Amino acid sequence: MLGDQPANLRKAHRLGFAVPPLDFGALTEESLLEALNLALNDPSYRETARRLSGIYLDQQSKPLDRGVYWVEKCFGSKAPPASSKALSEDKKKKKKQ
């Protein structure tokens, strides 16, 4: 596992929708089978995942609709573009050329 995956797995376990992290250095067929059986047969994992999914999906608008709104707001109107120091410096360089 790379990057933030171990931290995400530990958080998922703390929240109750993942089995305890496995030690990949000491992973055996038995320990993997035990973890799979726990995840598949313990209803608390499914119940917790459903509860958290409901919380996540309970939004006023869909993420795609929000994305479209912001793209149109920033690029589809005559509003001034978002300012940043990098953009300002780039504009200064272009004016000098």
Sequence and secondary structure as in RCSB ss.txt:
>XXXX:A:sequence
MLGDQPANLRKAHRLGFAVPPLDFGALTEESLLEALNLALNDPSYRETARRLSGIYLDQQSKPLDRGVYWVEKCF
GSKAPPASSKALSEDKKKKKKQ
>XXXX:A:secstr
  TTHHHHHHHHHHHTSS     GGG  HHHHHHHHHHHHH HHHHHHHHHHHHHHH  SS HHHHHHHHHHHHH
SSSS     HHHHHHHHHHHH 
